[in-house]
Structure formats: structure tokens, C-alpha cells
Amino acid sequence: MGSKQGRNGRGGSSPDIWLVRYDSDSSEAILSSLHGAVQCQVLVCTSFVEPFHVCIGAHYIVLGEIEKKEGPIPVQVRARVLTCVDGINLSLLEHAVQEQRKYFSHREVRK
């Protein structure tokens, strides 16, 4: 992935991912991201992380399991972690994750 400016003008290779909708009755949220000129959306099941602080338009990071689902968005993430990352240096976070992956990869090779 090359370096791109996010919708808030941040650099880095990670796309900006922001919350566009949340429905507490169905425990579902939609996160959106721009990849070039294409807008992608991900349905997130929030039942395991409720209650959480909802801020439409804020950037979020989600960790969980991917499941197939019927409907206009064919997959959903069953969130185990859903955290607002507004104000966090996302480039630095991405760098830390890459370093951690290198460490675990190197550790696995040595076994």
C-alpha cells in the first residue's frame, strides 16, 4: 500500500475508517472507508462491546471475527474491541503493529 492522505488530511498507508451509523436496538454499526475513489462499508455487530461511546464521524479501530451475512453488506465483524482512535497518531500505531508482527514472525521462525 502506498502513502495516501486520509479524509482528515493525515498521511500513512492505513485508510481512515470512521463510524457512519449506529443502531443500539439491533446492536449494529457501520464503519466506512475510502479506498481511492471507492467507498467501502463494513457492518459491525456491537453486542459484545456495548455500551460504548458512540461518536458519528469519529475514527474507530475494530478487532473481531468476520462472519458471512445476508443483505446488502455480505460480511460483518463481530466486534470484540471497538475503540475510538480520534487524537491517536495512526501512523505511529500502524508502525507499532508492524513491529509487533515482525517480532512474532521472527520468533516463530526461530522455533
SEDODREN-204826 format. One line per 8 residues: number of its first residue (from 1); for each residue x, y, z of N, C-alpha, C, CB. Coordinates in pm, 1 decimal, always signed. Glycine has a CB too. Layout:
// SEDODREN-204826
NUM> X,Y,Z,X,Y,Z,X,Y,Z,X,Y,Z ~ ...
END
This chain:
// SEDODREN-204826
1> +83.7,-117.9,+0.0,+0.0,+0.0,+0.0,+87.8,+123.8,+0.0,-95.0,+0.1,+120.7 ~ +52.0,+218.0,-78.4,+126.6,+342.8,-82.8,+72.2,+443.0,+15.8,+124.2,+401.0,-221.8 ~ +145.5,+551.6,+31.8,+102.5,+655.5,+124.1,-10.2,+736.9,+62.0,+220.4,+746.7,+162.3 ~ -116.4,+758.2,+139.0,-232.0,+835.1,+92.0,-273.2,+932.8,+199.1,-350.1,+742.4,+54.7 ~ -335.7,+1038.1,+158.0,-394.9,+1130.6,+253.0,-533.2,+1078.4,+288.8,-401.9,+1275.7,+195.0 ~ -564.0,+1072.7,+416.8,-695.6,+1030.9,+461.8,-795.1,+1144.2,+448.0,-690.1,+982.5,+605.9 ~ -918.8,+1117.2,+486.0,-1021.2,+1220.4,+468.9,-997.3,+1337.6,+561.2,-1159.4,+1163.0,+493.4 ~ -920.0,+1321.0,+666.5,-886.3,+1431.7,+754.6,-746.1,+1484.9,+725.9,-897.2,+1388.3,+900.2
9> -687.4,+1446.1,+611.4,-558.3,+1500.3,+571.7,-439.6,+1433.2,+636.5,-554.0,+1643.5,+602.0 ~ -460.5,+1321.2,+704.5,-348.8,+1251.0,+765.5,-280.6,+1165.6,+661.0,-395.4,+1165.0,+884.3 ~ -149.6,+1156.2,+670.0,-75.5,+1067.4,+581.6,-72.8,+928.3,+639.7,+66.8,+1118.7,+558.7 ~ -7.3,+836.2,+567.8,+6.6,+699.9,+617.8,-58.0,+602.8,+522.1,-54.9,+686.1,+757.1 ~ -22.2,+474.8,+537.1,-73.4,+375.7,+443.9,-205.3,+315.3,+489.2,+27.8,+267.0,+424.5 ~ -245.8,+337.4,+612.9,-373.7,+284.3,+660.0,-486.5,+377.4,+617.7,-373.0,+266.3,+813.8 ~ -596.8,+318.5,+571.6,-710.3,+404.1,+536.0,-778.2,+457.1,+661.4,-811.7,+327.0,+449.2 ~ -840.7,+572.1,+648.1,-922.6,+624.6,+756.7,-1051.1,+542.6,+761.1,-952.8,+778.0,+737.6
17> -1091.4,+503.1,+880.2,-1213.3,+426.2,+899.7,-1296.0,+500.3,+1003.4,-1183.0,+278.2,+944.4 ~ -1417.2,+539.4,+965.7,-1498.4,+619.5,+1057.1,-1637.6,+560.4,+1072.1,-1507.7,+764.0,+1008.1 ~ -1700.5,+592.3,+1185.6,-1834.2,+544.8,+1217.3,-1936.5,+631.8,+1145.7,-1858.6,+545.4,+1370.0 ~ -2024.8,+567.3,+1067.3,-2126.9,+643.4,+995.1,-2267.5,+618.8,+1049.1,-2122.4,+608.5,+847.8 ~ -2288.8,+505.8,+1119.8,-2422.4,+476.3,+1170.9,-2411.4,+379.3,+1286.3,-2513.2,+418.9,+1060.1 ~ -2500.2,+395.7,+1382.3,-2508.5,+301.5,+1494.2,-2654.5,+284.9,+1532.6,-2424.0,+350.1,+1616.3 ~ -2698.2,+159.9,+1546.9,-2835.2,+128.8,+1587.2,-2827.3,+42.5,+1713.1,-2914.7,+55.4,+1471.8 ~ -2858.8,+101.6,+1826.7,-2848.8,+29.5,+1953.4,-2953.1,-81.8,+1964.6,-2864.3,+126.4,+2069.8
25> -3067.3,-67.6,+1898.5,-3171.0,-171.4,+1904.4,-3125.3,-301.7,+1838.8,-3298.9,-121.8,+1836.9 ~ -3052.9,-290.9,+1726.6,-3005.4,-410.6,+1656.5,-2859.3,-443.0,+1688.3,-3022.0,-392.6,+1506.5 ~ -2794.8,-359.4,+1771.3,-2652.5,-376.6,+1805.8,-2565.9,-384.7,+1680.3,-2632.6,-503.5,+1891.3 ~ -2588.2,-290.9,+1589.3,-2511.9,-286.4,+1464.8,-2460.9,-145.4,+1438.7,-2597.6,-334.8,+1346.9 ~ -2339.2,-141.5,+1389.4,-2278.2,-15.3,+1347.6,-2225.4,-34.7,+1206.5,-2163.8,+29.6,+1445.8 ~ -2209.5,+75.3,+1135.2,-2146.4,+70.3,+1003.7,-2024.9,+160.8,+1008.0,-2245.5,+113.2,+889.9 ~ -1909.9,+101.9,+972.4,-1786.6,+177.5,+956.8,-1762.6,+194.5,+808.0,-1665.6,+106.6,+1026.7 ~ -1708.3,+307.4,+769.2,-1685.7,+337.7,+629.3,-1540.5,+378.0,+607.4,-1780.4,+448.6,+581.9
33> -1492.8,+355.0,+485.0,-1356.3,+390.1,+449.4,-1349.5,+420.7,+300.6,-1258.4,+276.4,+486.6 ~ -1261.1,+511.1,+264.4,-1237.0,+540.1,+123.0,-1109.6,+469.8,+78.8,-1226.8,+693.3,+98.1 ~ -1119.5,+393.6,-29.1,-1003.9,+330.1,-92.1,-996.8,+386.2,-233.2,-1014.9,+171.3,-92.0 ~ -912.4,+486.0,-252.0,-910.9,+557.2,-378.9,-1042.0,+631.5,-393.9,-887.9,+460.5,-497.9 ~ -1114.0,+603.2,-503.5,-1243.4,+668.6,-527.0,-1360.1,+581.9,-480.8,-1259.6,+701.7,-675.3 ~ -1330.9,+464.8,-424.2,-1435.6,+371.1,-384.3,-1458.1,+379.2,-233.5,-1398.7,+226.9,-425.9 ~ -1584.1,+397.4,-195.1,-1618.7,+397.1,-54.0,-1662.6,+256.4,-15.0,-1730.1,+501.3,-23.1 ~ -1599.4,+201.3,+87.8,-1630.4,+67.6,+137.3,-1697.0,+80.0,+274.0,-1501.8,-20.4,+145.5
41> -1787.6,-13.0,+302.0,-1854.0,-13.9,+431.2,-1846.3,-152.3,+493.0,-1999.9,+30.7,+417.5 ~ -1835.6,-154.1,+624.8,-1829.6,-278.6,+699.8,-1936.3,-273.4,+807.6,-1688.0,-301.8,+761.4 ~ -2015.8,-378.6,+814.4,-2116.4,-391.4,+918.4,-2048.9,-452.1,+1041.2,-2237.6,-478.6,+870.6 ~ -2073.6,-392.5,+1157.7,-2010.8,-437.5,+1281.6,-2119.2,-472.9,+1382.3,-1915.8,-328.9,+1339.0 ~ -2116.0,-596.4,+1431.9,-2205.1,-638.4,+1539.9,-2141.0,-590.0,+1669.6,-2228.2,-796.0,+1540.5 ~ -2212.4,-507.6,+1744.5,-2156.0,-442.8,+1863.1,-2204.4,-504.3,+1995.2,-2190.2,-295.9,+1860.9 ~ -2275.1,-617.3,+1988.6,-2336.4,-673.0,+2110.1,-2234.5,-707.9,+2218.6,-2415.6,-796.7,+2074.8 ~ -2111.0,-746.0,+2182.1,-2010.1,-782.4,+2281.9,-1936.8,-661.4,+2339.7,-1909.8,-876.9,+2220.6
49> -1953.4,-544.1,+2280.6,-1877.1,-426.5,+2326.3,-1967.0,-315.7,+2381.2,-1793.1,-371.3,+2211.6 ~ -2095.0,-344.3,+2394.0,-2186.8,-243.2,+2445.7,-2187.0,-243.2,+2597.8,-2328.5,-267.2,+2392.8 ~ -2206.6,-129.7,+2657.0,-2220.9,+1.4,+2593.2,-2083.8,+56.6,+2553.9,-2293.6,+100.3,+2687.6 ~ -2081.2,+134.9,+2448.2,-1958.3,+203.8,+2409.1,-1992.5,+347.2,+2372.2,-1887.9,+131.1,+2290.4 ~ -1891.1,+431.9,+2375.1,-1910.3,+574.1,+2345.1,-1926.9,+590.7,+2194.1,-1790.0,+660.0,+2397.9 ~ -2043.9,+633.8,+2151.6,-2074.7,+649.7,+2009.7,-2047.3,+793.3,+1968.2,-2222.1,+611.3,+1979.9 ~ -1967.6,+808.0,+1864.1,-1938.2,+940.3,+1809.8,-1937.6,+929.2,+1656.9,-1800.4,+995.4,+1863.9 ~ -2052.0,+959.1,+1595.7,-2064.1,+950.3,+1450.0,-1960.9,+1042.0,+1385.3,-2208.1,+987.9,+1403.3
57> -1888.8,+988.1,+1287.1,-1785.6,+1063.2,+1216.6,-1646.4,+1045.6,+1275.1,-1820.5,+1207.7,+1216.5 ~ -1637.5,+987.6,+1394.7,-1507.5,+965.2,+1457.2,-1441.0,+841.4,+1397.6,-1522.6,+950.0,+1610.0 ~ -1309.5,+835.6,+1408.9,-1232.2,+721.3,+1360.6,-1232.1,+611.2,+1466.2,-1087.1,+763.6,+1325.7 ~ -1247.1,+487.3,+1419.5,-1252.6,+372.1,+1508.8,-1160.2,+262.9,+1458.2,-1396.6,+319.2,+1521.4 ~ -1117.2,+179.3,+1552.3,-1046.5,+57.0,+1518.8,-1130.3,-56.4,+1575.7,-898.2,+56.0,+1575.4 ~ -1144.9,-163.9,+1498.5,-1227.9,-276.3,+1542.1,-1148.0,-405.3,+1526.4,-1361.2,-283.1,+1460.6 ~ -1158.8,-491.1,+1627.3,-1099.9,-624.9,+1623.2,-1211.4,-724.2,+1652.1,-981.2,-640.0,+1726.2 ~ -1214.6,-832.1,+1574.1,-1317.8,-932.0,+1596.6,-1316.3,-1037.6,+1488.9,-1453.8,-867.1,+1603.2
65> -1420.1,-1118.2,+1488.6,-1432.6,-1226.5,+1391.2,-1518.0,-1181.2,+1273.5,-1493.6,-1352.3,+1456.6 ~ -1480.8,-1225.4,+1154.4,-1557.8,-1194.7,+1033.7,-1657.6,-1307.0,+1010.6,-1464.3,-1176.3,+909.4 ~ -1782.9,-1269.4,+984.9,-1889.9,-1365.1,+959.8,-1962.9,-1326.8,+831.6,-1988.3,-1370.7,+1079.4 ~ -2010.4,-1426.7,+756.6,-2094.5,-1400.5,+640.1,-2234.2,-1366.0,+687.2,-2097.2,-1522.1,+544.0 ~ -2300.5,-1278.8,+609.9,-2434.3,-1233.7,+647.6,-2513.8,-1204.9,+521.0,-2427.7,-1107.3,+739.1 ~ -2642.5,-1228.0,+526.3,-2731.6,-1194.0,+415.1,-2758.6,-1044.3,+417.8,-2865.3,-1274.6,+422.9 ~ -2780.9,-986.4,+302.0,-2816.3,-845.5,+294.6,-2722.1,-767.3,+205.9,-2817.9,-785.3,+431.9 ~ -2736.2,-634.0,+206.3,-2657.7,-550.1,+116.0,-2508.5,-548.0,+150.4,-2711.7,-409.3,+118.0
73> -2473.7,-573.6,+276.5,-2332.7,-584.5,+315.8,-2311.4,-731.7,+351.3,-2295.6,-486.9,+438.4 ~ -2240.3,-809.1,+265.6,-2237.1,-955.1,+278.5,-2153.0,-1011.2,+393.6,-2187.1,-1011.8,+153.1 ~ -2077.7,-927.2,+461.4,-1999.7,-974.7,+575.9,-2016.9,-877.9,+691.8,-1849.5,-989.8,+539.1 ~ -1993.2,-928.8,+811.0,-1994.5,-842.3,+927.6,-1878.7,-882.1,+1017.3,-2130.0,-851.1,+1003.4 ~ -1836.4,-788.9,+1099.3,-1736.1,-816.2,+1201.2,-1807.8,-822.6,+1334.3,-1622.8,-707.9,+1202.3 ~ -1790.8,-932.7,+1405.9,-1843.9,-943.5,+1542.1,-1736.5,-885.5,+1632.7,-1880.3,-1094.3,+1581.8 ~ -1756.7,-759.9,+1672.8,-1653.7,-684.0,+1743.7,-1626.3,-740.8,+1882.4,-1695.0,-538.2,+1755.2 ~ -1499.2,-757.6,+1912.8,-1452.5,-789.2,+2047.6,-1389.2,-665.4,+2109.8,-1351.4,-906.9,+2045.2
81> -1338.2,-577.8,+2021.3,-1281.7,-449.1,+2061.6,-1331.2,-346.1,+1961.0,-1123.2,-453.2,+2067.8 ~ -1384.2,-235.4,+2008.2,-1426.7,-124.6,+1922.8,-1388.4,+2.5,+1996.7,-1582.5,-129.5,+1890.4 ~ -1286.7,+69.5,+1945.6,-1228.2,+182.5,+2016.6,-1217.3,+303.9,+1925.7,-1090.7,+145.5,+2071.9 ~ -1259.1,+417.4,+1977.0,-1241.1,+543.3,+1905.0,-1093.1,+578.6,+1909.7,-1329.2,+658.3,+1966.5 ~ -1036.2,+610.6,+1793.6,-893.9,+643.1,+1787.0,-870.0,+787.4,+1742.5,-823.2,+547.6,+1692.3 ~ -972.7,+871.5,+1753.5,-951.9,+1013.3,+1724.2,-846.7,+1067.8,+1820.1,-1085.6,+1094.0,+1736.0 ~ -754.0,+1142.6,+1768.1,-649.1,+1201.5,+1850.4,-526.7,+1114.3,+1865.1,-702.6,+1232.3,+1984.5 ~ -533.8,+988.8,+1819.8,-418.2,+899.0,+1826.7,-338.7,+913.8,+1697.4,-462.5,+749.8,+1849.0
89> -207.4,+911.6,+1708.4,-121.4,+916.0,+1591.1,-131.6,+780.3,+1521.5,+27.5,+949.9,+1629.9 ~ -214.8,+771.4,+1415.7,-240.6,+643.9,+1349.6,-117.7,+589.7,+1278.3,-353.8,+659.0,+1251.0 ~ -31.2,+677.0,+1228.1,+91.8,+630.2,+1163.9,+181.1,+560.1,+1264.8,+167.1,+747.4,+1098.7 ~ +189.5,+616.5,+1385.1,+269.5,+554.9,+1490.5,+207.1,+423.4,+1536.1,+284.2,+650.7,+1609.4 ~ +75.4,+417.9,+1548.0,+6.6,+293.8,+1583.9,+32.5,+186.8,+1478.9,-144.9,+317.8,+1599.3 ~ +22.3,+222.7,+1351.5,+47.9,+127.3,+1243.6,+191.3,+76.9,+1249.6,+19.8,+191.5,+1106.8 ~ +285.0,+165.8,+1275.0,+426.1,+126.2,+1285.8,+445.6,+27.1,+1401.4,+516.1,+251.2,+1306.3 ~ +381.5,+52.4,+1514.8,+392.1,-37.0,+1630.3,+335.8,-175.7,+1597.5,+318.1,+23.0,+1751.6
97> +223.5,-181.0,+1527.0,+164.2,-309.3,+1488.5,+257.8,-383.8,+1393.2,+25.4,-288.0,+1422.5 ~ +318.0,-313.1,+1297.1,+411.3,-376.7,+1204.1,+533.2,-432.4,+1277.8,+456.0,-276.5,+1096.6 ~ +584.5,-358.0,+1374.5,+699.2,-405.4,+1452.9,+662.2,-528.1,+1534.3,+750.8,-294.7,+1545.7 ~ +542.0,-528.6,+1591.0,+497.1,-644.4,+1667.8,+484.4,-766.7,+1577.4,+362.8,-614.6,+1736.9 ~ +431.6,-748.6,+1457.1,+419.5,-860.1,+1361.7,+556.6,-914.3,+1324.4,+344.5,-815.4,+1234.8 ~ +653.2,-825.8,+1300.8,+789.4,-869.5,+1269.7,+846.8,-951.8,+1384.3,+879.8,-748.6,+1240.7 ~ +827.0,-904.4,+1506.5,+878.2,-974.1,+1624.4,+818.7,-1114.3,+1633.6,+847.0,-894.4,+1752.3 ~ +685.0,-1126.1,+1620.5,+621.7,-1257.1,+1630.4,+662.7,-1347.8,+1514.9,+470.1,-1242.1,+1633.7
105> +676.6,-1291.0,+1395.8,+720.6,-1368.7,+1279.8,+862.0,-1421.6,+1302.0,+714.9,-1282.9,+1151.5 ~ +950.8,-1336.1,+1351.6,+1089.5,-1376.0,+1378.7,+1092.6,-1483.0,+1488.2,+1175.1,-1252.7,+1420.7 ~ +1009.2,-1467.9,+1589.4,+1004.2,-1563.9,+1699.3,+956.7,-1700.2,+1649.8,+912.0,-1512.9,+1811.1 ~ +858.7,-1702.9,+1556.5,+808.1,-1828.5,+1501.9,+913.8,-1899.6,+1417.8,+683.3,-1803.1,+1418.1 ~ +993.9,-1823.3,+1344.6,+1098.5,-1881.9,+1259.7,+1203.4,-1949.1,+1346.3,+1164.1,-1774.2,+1169.8 ~ +1233.9,-1895.2,+1461.1,+1337.0,-1949.0,+1549.9,+1293.7,-2076.4,+1620.6,+1375.2,-1845.8,+1652.2 ~ +1166.3,-2109.0,+1623.9,+1118.2,-2229.2,+1693.2,+1152.8,-2355.0,+1618.2,+968.8,-2222.4,+1713.5
END
